[in-house]
Amino acid sequence: MLKKLHIFFCLFAICNFANAQSKEAARYEIDVKRFDLDYDSREALIRSREFIRLDSTYYVGYLYEGIFKYERAADYLGFKNCIAPLKKAINLLEKDFSAKLSARYNSLEEYTPLRIVQNDYQLLVFSLMESYSNLEYPDSVINLLEHYKSWDLQRDALGADNYIAWTIHRNRFYTKEKYGFLENSIKENDKKALYYLHKSLAETNRKADLNEQIYSYLAIEGDRLSAYHYLAIIHDYEQNIDSAYYYFQKMIYYNIFPYNNYAIFCFVNGDFLNADTYFRISRSRESGDKRLKESEYYGGIIEVLKGNPVEGIKRTSELVRENGSSAGWGWYNIALARGFLYNGQLDNAEQHLKKAKNFKELHIGTTWGQSHYDISIKFLQTIIDKQRIAEQKFENRKYWMSLKSLTNIANSKISFFFNQLVLLNQLAANPEREEVFFRVFAAESTVTFDEIMLALRDAFSNKYFVSLYQKFLNIDKRTYIKKYFKFYLANIYAERGDKEKARHQIDKIEDIEYIDDEYEILFLARMYELYANISDTKEKRRDNLLKFYYTYPQLVPYSGLQMSFRMEVSSNGTNKTENIVLKKLQNYNINIVEKKEIDVPKAKISFTNDGKIDILEFEVSDSSGKILVPKTKIAYDDVDVATRKLAYGLFKIIEPVLTTNSIKAPNN
């Protein structure tokens, strides 16, 4: 019996030895084949399956499978599919190479045998962390990072505490009740995030002398820069202007300078020229990444502020086409909706807003979350409803005599009041409502000052808004932004019917505030509109209406103000619809004057027929001959359509020429 047992154990030992030799040979083969194998190449996925067949207990096959899927993920399912192979690789690596993870070393020679395993581990943890983050699993992010930290790697090249801080900041508007790693207010959460960032810097500095000898000074400085990056972002959000600027300056001489975040810093502080410049630089460095580019979204906002929404429409339409249904597509449709709204094209605006609403957006690489997304949509929808009411009144100056117009107005009012109520409830439930949405140009705001005013002006007379904007006017340190709070107060007084107080408030803006005549065109236009509405004489009302039109003509049809034009009509007699179009044009809320001495825009209109279809051309100039609306041709077989296009065209509401078929032609 003993002899049989001895033979059994000998055979068992021989089998184990053979298996070990076979495993060692398989792993050697895998290590050789992975040399220079790019994670993102098609071959990587094929090789990963081969590696798993060679040795299913070795982490490398799952590493290549997981990283390959992560690099190509762009939607919810893509990031979901990354998790299993990444977790499997991490577990197998920790099981077989724990000694290499926890090892200490004093020289490059001692570190070299550990390098591959430690680099692989940090890459795996980073990819899994990003997948969890993109899927909005913050608890899993924190648990993973805390587990990673328990290995206490000699150099934390990943920057675990930085990402913990980032995760806290991304979820700052929640409380401990929802996520155990949080505190119970935004201030407390950001304070905790700042603690982790300073802790990260302290740990980097504590090990710097030793690690710089092994990795180089620049590598360790890179670890510091990662912390500086998040410190700058959080201080910008908190409007600690000096602190944010300090940390941005720490990064400015390095090639990892965060141009997008610095552009947002400039934007927040009303330095729109530099914001535009740095957003453009950021866009030029972000090509090929199929996820939300905040610089593109802000670029559309800046074009709206500059009074040039068509440029934003052209650029964003290309992004919608290029991105397909990947992350960011919903945000770009919101940006397109905004562009069309400010170009006076409500049908297109509503079309793209519906696309955004029906899209499951992934908020990748941004602190914007689903609440920002939903509120941005609701702001624009509320404004569209409001503009629909004005649209009916513009298209039929005697709308009160038309059952169809009254029905459309009633339906739009019902939709407006419903959407405004939903918006107010969303804002009431959002702890960031004051610091982000009501305090204009905040770091995390995804709407403009004008959208806040248009959507909520009916509610502005509430005492809450008066005290809120008086408080902001007193405490806000941003020199170039204070005028916006004064402007809001002027609108509040006007809404209450106190025109004298409104004029006094707006006079203070014009007298002492700097207004950028390139980047604050929308603000100027709204100033002139308000002046026109509260002017105490017809002459002042007319003068300010003219300034409003010259500054941002697309806004005028939706203001309720009646614009005057002189008409110069020519015809070669081939177009038989001339008189019909001109007669129908009189139904619109447009005043056609005859006296040449009156200072109003001049519309030159010509009617022709090319033998097949009727054509009208028009252009608008001011009294000095400067072209305000370039020559535009309308070919038509329906006089109602032609008249509508002409009426809106007088206000520069013209179909933009796009390079993509992703956008249907606007009905305006």
C-alpha positions in Angstrom: 0.0 0.0 0.0 2.8 2.5 1.0 4.6 1.6 -2.3 1.4 2.4 -4.3 1.0 5.7 -2.4 4.7 6.6 -3.1 4.2 5.9 -6.8 1.0 8.1 -6.8 2.7 11.0 -5.2 5.7 10.7 -7.5 3.4 10.7 -10.6 1.4 13.7 -9.1 4.7 15.6 -8.6 5.8 14.8 -12.1 2.5 16.0 -13.5 2.6 19.2 -11.5 6.2 19.8 -12.6 5.2 19.2 -16.2 2.2 21.6 -15.9 4.3 24.2 -14.3 6.9 23.9 -17.1 4.1 24.0 -19.7 2.6 27.1 -18.1 5.9 28.8 -17.9 6.5 28.0 -21.6 3.0 29.3 -22.5 3.6 32.6 -20.5 7.0 33.1 -22.1 5.4 32.6 -25.5 2.7 35.1 -24.6 5.2 37.7 -23.3 7.2 37.4 -26.5 4.1 37.8 -28.7 2.8 40.8 -26.9 6.0 42.7 -27.5 5.1 45.8 -29.6 1.5 44.6 -29.9 -0.7 47.8 -29.9 -3.8 47.5 -27.7 -6.0 49.3 -30.2 -5.1 47.2 -33.3 -7.4 44.6 -34.7 -4.7 42.0 -34.1 -4.9 42.7 -30.3 -8.3 41.2 -30.0 -7.3 38.1 -32.0 -4.1 37.7 -29.9 -6.1 38.1 -26.7 -8.1 35.0 -27.6 -4.9 33.1 -28.4 -3.3 34.2 -25.1 -6.3 33.0 -23.2 -6.2 29.6 -25.0 -2.5 29.3 -24.2 -3.0 30.0 -20.5 -6.4 31.0 -19.2 -4.8 31.8 -15.7 -2.5 34.4 -17.1 -3.8 38.0 -16.9 -2.3 39.2 -20.2 -5.0 37.7 -22.5 -7.8 39.4 -20.5 -5.8 42.6 -20.4 -5.6 42.8 -24.2 -9.3 41.9 -24.5 -10.4 44.5 -21.9 -8.2 47.4 -23.2 -9.1 46.7 -26.8 -12.8 47.0 -25.9 -12.2 50.0 -23.7 -10.3 51.9 -26.4 -13.2 51.4 -28.9 -16.1 51.9 -26.5 -18.3 55.0 -27.2 -21.7 54.1 -25.7 -23.3 52.4 -22.7 -23.0 48.9 -24.1 -19.4 49.4 -25.1 -18.2 50.4 -21.7 -20.4 47.7 -20.1 -18.6 45.0 -22.2 -15.2 46.2 -20.9 -15.8 45.4 -17.3 -15.7 41.6 -17.2 -12.3 41.1 -18.9 -10.7 44.1 -17.1 -11.9 42.7 -13.7 -10.7 39.2 -14.6 -7.2 40.6 -15.6 -6.9 42.6 -12.4 -7.8 39.6 -10.2 -5.4 37.3 -11.9 -2.6 39.8 -11.9 -3.0 40.5 -8.1 -3.1 36.7 -7.4 0.1 35.9 -9.2 2.1 39.1 -8.8 1.3 40.6 -5.4 5.0 40.7 -4.5 5.8 42.8 -7.5 3.0 45.2 -6.7 4.0 45.8 -3.1 7.8 45.8 -3.7 10.0 48.7 -2.8 13.0 49.7 -4.9 15.9 52.2 -4.7 17.2 52.3 -8.2 16.2 51.8 -11.8 17.9 48.4 -11.8 15.6 47.2 -9.0 12.5 48.7 -10.6 13.1 47.3 -14.2 11.8 43.7 -13.3 8.7 45.2 -11.8 7.9 47.8 -14.5 5.7 45.7 -16.8 3.5 44.3 -14.1 3.1 47.7 -12.3 2.4 49.5 -15.6 -0.1 46.8 -16.6 -1.9 47.0 -13.3 -2.2 50.8 -13.4 -3.5 50.7 -17.0 -6.1 48.1 -16.0 -7.3 50.0 -13.0 -7.5 53.2 -15.0 -9.5 51.6 -17.8 -11.9 49.9 -15.4 -12.2 53.1 -13.4 -13.1 55.1 -16.5 -15.6 52.5 -17.6 -17.4 52.6 -14.2 -17.3 56.4 -14.3 -18.7 56.6 -17.9 -21.5 54.3 -16.8 -22.2 56.5 -13.8 -21.2 53.9 -11.1 -19.3 56.2 -8.7 -19.5 53.8 -5.8 -17.6 51.3 -7.9 -15.0 53.9 -8.9 -14.3 54.8 -5.2 -14.2 51.1 -4.1 -11.8 50.3 -7.0 -9.5 53.2 -6.2 -9.4 52.5 -2.5 -8.6 48.9 -3.3 -5.8 50.0 -5.6 -4.4 52.3 -2.9 -4.2 49.4 -0.5 -1.2 48.1 -2.5 0.6 51.3 -1.7 2.7 51.4 -4.9 5.9 53.3 -4.4 4.9 55.6 -7.2 1.2 56.2 -7.8 1.4 57.2 -11.4 -2.4 56.7 -11.7 -3.1 59.5 -9.2 -5.8 57.6 -7.2 -6.5 60.5 -4.8 -6.9 62.9 -7.8 -9.5 60.6 -9.3 -11.3 60.2 -5.9 -11.4 64.0 -5.7 -12.7 64.2 -9.3 -15.4 61.6 -8.6 -16.5 63.5 -5.5 -16.7 66.7 -7.5 -18.6 65.1 -10.3 -21.2 64.0 -7.8 -21.0 67.0 -5.5 -24.8 67.7 -5.7 -25.7 64.4 -4.1 -25.4 63.5 -0.4 -24.2 60.7 1.8 -27.7 59.2 1.6 -27.2 58.4 -2.1 -23.4 57.7 -2.0 -21.6 56.8 1.1 -18.3 58.5 0.1 -20.0 61.9 0.0 -20.8 64.6 2.5 -24.1 66.3 2.8 -23.7 69.5 0.8 -21.9 70.8 -2.3 -19.5 72.9 -0.1 -18.6 70.0 2.1 -18.1 67.7 -1.0 -15.8 70.1 -2.7 -13.9 70.7 0.6 -13.4 66.9 0.7 -12.3 66.8 -2.9 -9.7 69.5 -2.2 -8.5 67.5 0.8 -7.7 64.5 -1.4 -5.9 66.7 -4.0 -3.7 68.3 -1.4 -3.1 64.8 0.1 -2.1 63.6 -3.4 0.4 66.5 -3.7 1.8 65.8 -0.2 2.3 62.1 -1.0 4.0 62.9 -4.3 6.4 65.4 -2.6 7.1 63.0 0.2 8.4 60.4 -2.2 9.8 62.8 -4.7 13.6 62.6 -3.8 13.7 58.8 -4.3 11.2 58.5 -7.2 12.9 61.3 -9.2 16.1 59.3 -9.3 14.2 56.4 -10.8 11.6 58.0 -13.1 13.0 61.5 -13.8 12.0 64.9 -12.5 9.5 65.4 -15.4 7.6 62.2 -14.6 7.1 63.2 -10.9 6.3 66.8 -12.0 3.6 65.2 -14.2 2.1 63.6 -11.1 1.9 67.1 -9.5 0.4 68.6 -12.6 -2.5 66.1 -12.5 -3.4 67.4 -9.0 -3.0 71.0 -10.2 -5.4 70.3 -13.0 -8.2 69.3 -10.7 -7.4 72.0 -8.1 -7.8 74.6 -10.9 -11.1 73.1 -12.0 -12.6 73.0 -8.5 -11.4 76.5 -7.6 -12.9 77.7 -10.8 -16.2 76.1 -10.0 -16.1 77.7 -6.5 -15.2 81.0 -8.1 -12.0 81.3 -6.1 -10.5 83.2 -9.1 -7.0 83.8 -7.7 -6.6 80.2 -6.6 -7.8 78.9 -10.0 -5.5 81.2 -11.9 -2.6 80.2 -9.6 -2.9 76.5 -10.5 -3.5 77.2 -14.2 -0.3 79.2 -14.2 1.5 76.2 -12.7 0.6 74.2 -15.8 1.0 76.8 -18.5 4.6 75.9 -19.6 3.8 72.2 -20.1 2.4 70.4 -23.1 -0.4 68.9 -21.1 -1.9 72.4 -20.4 -5.7 72.0 -20.2 -6.7 74.5 -22.8 -10.4 73.6 -22.6 -10.5 74.2 -18.8 -8.6 77.4 -19.0 -11.0 78.6 -21.7 -13.9 77.9 -19.4 -12.1 79.9 -16.7 -11.8 82.8 -19.1 -15.5 82.4 -20.1 -16.6 82.3 -16.5 -14.8 85.6 -15.8 -16.2 87.4 -18.9 -13.0 87.3 -20.9 -14.7 86.0 -24.0 -11.9 86.8 -26.5 -9.4 84.6 -24.6 -12.1 82.0 -24.0 -12.8 81.8 -27.7 -9.0 81.6 -28.5 -8.4 78.8 -26.0 -11.5 76.9 -27.0 -10.3 76.9 -30.6 -6.9 75.6 -29.5 -8.6 72.9 -27.5 -10.7 71.9 -30.5 -7.6 71.6 -32.7 -6.0 69.2 -30.2 -9.1 67.0 -29.5 -9.7 65.6 -33.0 -10.6 61.9 -33.3 -11.9 61.4 -29.8 -15.6 60.2 -30.0 -16.9 61.7 -26.8 -18.3 65.1 -25.7 -15.9 68.0 -26.4 -17.0 70.8 -24.1 -15.0 73.2 -26.3 -17.4 72.5 -29.2 -20.5 73.0 -27.1 -19.1 76.3 -25.7 -18.1 77.3 -29.2 -21.7 77.3 -30.3 -22.6 79.4 -27.2 -19.9 81.9 -28.1 -21.2 82.2 -31.7 -24.7 82.9 -30.3 -23.3 85.6 -27.9 -21.4 87.1 -30.9 -24.7 87.4 -32.9 -23.5 84.8 -35.4 -25.5 81.7 -34.7 -25.1 80.4 -38.3 -21.4 79.8 -37.8 -22.2 77.6 -34.7 -24.9 75.8 -36.7 -22.4 75.0 -39.5 -19.7 73.7 -37.2 -22.1 71.7 -34.9 -23.9 70.1 -37.8 -20.6 68.5 -38.9 -20.1 67.1 -35.4 -23.6 65.6 -35.3 -22.8 63.9 -38.6 -19.3 62.7 -37.6 -20.3 61.5 -34.1 -23.2 59.3 -35.1 -24.8 58.1 -31.9 -21.7 58.1 -29.8 -21.3 60.1 -26.5 -21.7 63.8 -27.0 -24.3 63.5 -29.8 -27.1 64.6 -27.6 -25.2 67.6 -26.3 -24.4 68.6 -29.9 -28.1 68.4 -30.8 -28.8 70.8 -27.9 -26.2 73.1 -29.2 -27.8 72.9 -32.7 -31.2 73.6 -31.2 -29.8 76.7 -29.6 -28.2 77.9 -32.8 -31.4 77.5 -34.8 -33.4 79.1 -32.0 -31.2 82.2 -32.2 -31.3 82.2 -35.9 -35.1 82.4 -35.7 -35.8 78.9 -37.0 -38.1 77.3 -34.5 -38.9 74.1 -36.4 -35.3 73.1 -36.7 -34.6 74.0 -33.1 -37.5 71.8 -31.9 -36.4 69.0 -34.2 -32.9 68.8 -32.7 -34.2 69.3 -29.2 -36.4 66.2 -29.6 -33.4 64.2 -30.9 -31.5 65.2 -27.8 -34.4 64.3 -25.5 -34.8 60.9 -27.0 -31.0 60.1 -26.9 -29.4 58.2 -24.0 -26.4 60.4 -23.5 -23.2 59.3 -21.7 -21.6 62.2 -19.9 -18.0 61.2 -20.6 -15.0 63.3 -19.7 -17.2 66.0 -18.2 -18.6 67.1 -14.9 -21.9 67.8 -16.6 -24.4 65.2 -15.6 -27.9 64.1 -16.5 -29.5 66.9 -14.5 -27.6 69.5 -16.6 -28.7 67.7 -19.7 -32.4 67.6 -18.8 -32.5 71.2 -17.5 -30.7 72.5 -20.7 -33.3 70.8 -22.8 -36.2 72.1 -20.7 -34.8 75.7 -20.8 -34.8 75.6 -24.6 -38.1 73.9 -25.0 -39.7 76.5 -22.7 -38.3 79.3 -24.8 -39.4 77.7 -28.1 -43.0 77.5 -26.7 -42.8 81.2 -25.8 -41.4 82.0 -29.3 -44.2 80.1 -30.9 -46.7 82.5 -29.3 -44.7 85.5 -30.7 -44.4 83.7 -34.1 -48.2 83.6 -34.5 -48.4 87.3 -33.7 -45.7 88.2 -36.1 -47.2 86.2 -39.0 -50.7 87.6 -38.4 -50.8 91.2 -37.1 -54.6 90.8 -36.6 -54.2 87.4 -34.9 -57.1 88.1 -32.5 -59.4 87.9 -35.5 -58.1 84.5 -36.6 -59.5 81.4 -35.0 -56.5 79.4 -36.2 -54.0 81.9 -34.8 -55.8 82.0 -31.4 -56.0 78.2 -31.3 -52.2 78.0 -32.0 -51.5 80.6 -29.4 -53.6 78.9 -26.8 -51.9 75.5 -27.4 -48.4 77.2 -27.2 -49.4 78.9 -24.0 -50.5 75.6 -22.4 -47.2 74.0 -23.5 -45.2 77.0 -22.2 -46.8 77.1 -18.8 -46.4 73.3 -18.4 -42.8 73.3 -19.5 -42.0 76.3 -17.4 -43.5 74.7 -14.3 -41.5 71.5 -14.9 -38.4 73.6 -15.4 -39.0 75.5 -12.1 -39.5 72.2 -10.3 -36.3 70.8 -11.8 -34.5 73.9 -10.6 -36.1 73.8 -7.2 -34.9 70.3 -6.7 -31.3 71.1 -7.9 -29.0 72.2 -5.2 -26.8 74.0 -7.8 -29.7 76.2 -9.1 -28.3 79.5 -7.6 -24.5 79.0 -8.1 -24.7 77.4 -11.5 -27.9 78.2 -13.3 -28.9 81.6 -11.8 -25.4 82.9 -11.3 -24.6 83.5 -15.0 -21.5 82.2 -16.7 -20.8 79.7 -13.9 -18.2 77.0 -14.6 -20.8 74.2 -14.8 -23.6 76.1 -16.5 -24.8 74.7 -19.8 -27.3 77.6 -20.6 -26.8 81.2 -21.5 -27.8 84.3 -19.5 -30.4 85.0 -22.2 -32.0 81.6 -21.9 -32.4 82.1 -18.1 -34.1 85.5 -18.8 -36.4 84.3 -21.6 -37.5 81.1 -19.8 -38.1 82.7 -16.4 -38.8 86.4 -17.0 -42.5 85.8 -16.2 -41.3 84.5 -12.7 -38.7 87.3 -12.2 -41.1 89.6 -10.3 -40.9 87.2 -7.4 -39.0 88.7 -4.4 -36.7 85.8 -4.4 -35.0 86.8 -7.7 -34.8 90.5 -6.6 -32.9 89.6 -3.4 -30.8 86.9 -5.3 -29.5 89.3 -8.0 -28.9 92.1 -5.5 -26.9 89.6 -3.4 -24.9 88.5 -6.5 -24.3 92.1 -7.4 -22.7 92.7 -4.0 -20.7 89.5 -3.6 -19.6 88.5 -7.1 -16.0 89.3 -7.7 -16.1 89.1 -11.5 -15.8 92.6 -12.8 -17.2 91.9 -16.3 -20.1 89.9 -15.1 -21.7 92.4 -12.7 -23.5 94.1 -15.6 -25.6 91.0 -16.2 -27.0 91.1 -12.7 -27.9 94.8 -13.2 -29.5 93.8 -16.5 -31.6 91.1 -14.7 -32.7 93.6 -12.1 -33.7 96.1 -14.9 -35.8 93.3 -16.4 -37.4 92.5 -13.1 -38.4 96.2 -12.5 -39.7 96.4 -16.1 -41.7 93.2 -15.5 -43.2 94.8 -12.4 -44.2 97.8 -14.4 -41.7 100.2 -12.8 -40.2 101.6 -16.0 -38.5 104.5 -14.3 -36.5 102.2 -12.0 -35.7 99.9 -15.0 -34.4 102.8 -17.0 -32.3 104.0 -14.1 -30.8 100.5 -13.7 -30.0 100.1 -17.4 -28.6 103.6 -17.7 -26.0 102.6 -15.1 -24.9 99.7 -17.3 -24.5 102.0 -20.3 -22.7 104.7 -18.4 -20.1 102.7 -16.4 -19.8 99.1 -17.6 -17.5 97.8 -20.3 -19.3 96.0 -23.1 -17.4 93.9 -25.6 -18.7 95.0 -29.0 -17.5 91.7 -30.6 -18.5 89.0 -28.0 -21.4 90.6 -26.2 -23.7 91.3 -29.2 -26.5 89.4 -27.7 -26.3 91.4 -24.5 -26.3 94.7 -26.4 -29.3 93.5 -28.4 -31.2 92.7 -25.3 -30.3 96.1 -23.8 -31.7 97.9 -26.9 -34.8 95.7 -26.8 -35.4 96.5 -23.1 -34.8 100.2 -23.8 -37.3 100.1 -26.7 -39.9 98.6 -24.4 -39.5 101.1 -21.6 -38.7 104.2 -23.6 -40.8 107.2 -22.6 -41.1 108.7 -26.1 -41.9 107.4 -29.6 -38.5 108.7 -30.9 -36.5 106.9 -28.3 -38.6 103.7 -28.8 -37.9 103.9 -32.6 -34.2 104.7 -32.2 -33.7 101.7 -29.8 -35.7 99.4 -32.0 -33.4 100.3 -34.9 -30.3 99.6 -32.8 -31.9 96.3 -31.7 -32.5 95.4 -35.4 -29.0 96.4 -36.5 -27.4 94.5 -33.7 -29.3 91.1 -33.8 -32.1 91.2 -36.4 -33.1 87.5 -36.0 -34.5 88.3 -32.5 -36.8 91.1 -33.6 -39.8 89.1 -35.0 -40.1 87.3 -31.6 -39.9 90.5 -29.6 -43.5 91.7 -30.3 -42.0 95.0 -31.6 -43.0 96.2 -35.0 -40.1 97.0 -37.3 -40.4 99.5 -40.2 -38.9 99.0 -43.7 -38.8 101.0 -46.9 -39.5 98.8 -50.0 -37.9 99.2 -53.4 -39.6 96.8 -55.7 -38.6 96.0 -59.3 -39.9 93.5 -61.8 -39.4 92.6 -65.5 -43.1 91.6 -65.8 -42.5 87.8 -66.1 -43.5 87.1 -62.5 -47.3 87.3 -62.1 -47.3 86.8 -58.3 -45.6 90.1 -57.4 -48.7 91.8 -56.1 -50.0 88.8 -54.3 -46.7 88.3 -52.4 -46.6 92.0 -51.4 -50.2 92.0 -50.3 -49.7 88.9 -48.2 -46.6 90.5 -46.7 -48.9 93.2 -45.2 -50.4 90.5 -42.9 -47.1 90.3 -41.1 -46.2 92.5 -38.2 -44.0 94.7 -40.4 -44.5 98.4 -41.0 -43.9 99.5 -44.6 -43.2 103.2 -44.9 -43.0 105.5 -47.9 -41.1 108.5 -46.7 -37.4 108.4 -47.7 -36.3 110.8 -45.0 -37.2 108.3 -42.2 -34.2 106.4 -41.0 -35.2 102.8 -41.5 -33.7 99.8 -43.3 -34.4 99.6 -47.1 -35.4 96.3 -48.6 -34.7 95.9 -52.4 -37.0 93.2 -53.8 -37.1 92.0 -57.4 -39.5 89.6 -59.0 -38.6 87.4 -62.1 -39.4 84.1 -63.8 -36.8 81.9 -65.4 -39.4 80.3 -67.7 -40.1 77.5 -65.3 -40.6 78.9 -61.8 -41.1 82.2 -60.1 -38.1 83.8 -58.4 -37.8 86.7 -56.0 -34.5 88.2 -54.8 -34.1 90.6 -51.9 -31.4 92.3 -49.8 -31.6 94.8 -46.9 -29.3 97.8 -46.3 -29.3 100.7 -43.8 -29.7 104.3 -44.7 -26.0 104.7 -45.6 -26.1 101.7 -48.0 -24.4 99.2 -45.7 -25.6 95.7 -46.5 -27.5 94.2 -43.5 -29.0 91.1 -45.2 -27.1 89.9 -48.2 -28.8 89.2 -51.5 -30.9 86.1 -51.2 -32.8 84.2 -54.0 -36.1 82.4 -53.4 -37.5 80.1 -56.1 -41.1 79.2 -55.4 -44.3 77.8 -56.7 -46.3 78.6 -53.5 -46.8 82.3 -52.8 -47.5 81.6 -49.1 -44.1 79.9 -48.7 -42.4 82.7 -50.6 -44.0 85.4 -48.5 -43.1 83.7 -45.3 -39.5 83.3 -46.4 -39.3 86.9 -47.5 -40.9 88.2 -44.2 -38.4 86.3 -42.1 -35.6 86.9 -44.5 -35.9 90.7 -43.9 -34.6 89.9 -40.4 -31.7 87.8 -41.7 -33.6 84.5 -40.9 -32.3 82.6 -43.9 -31.5 78.9 -44.4 -27.7 78.4 -43.7 -25.7 76.7 -46.4 -24.5 73.5 -44.8 -21.9 70.9 -46.0 -23.9 68.0 -44.6 -27.2 66.3 -45.2 -27.7 65.7 -41.5 -30.0 68.7 -41.2 -33.3 69.2 -43.0 -33.8 72.6 -44.7 -35.5 75.0 -42.3 -39.1 76.0 -43.1 -38.3 79.7 -42.5 
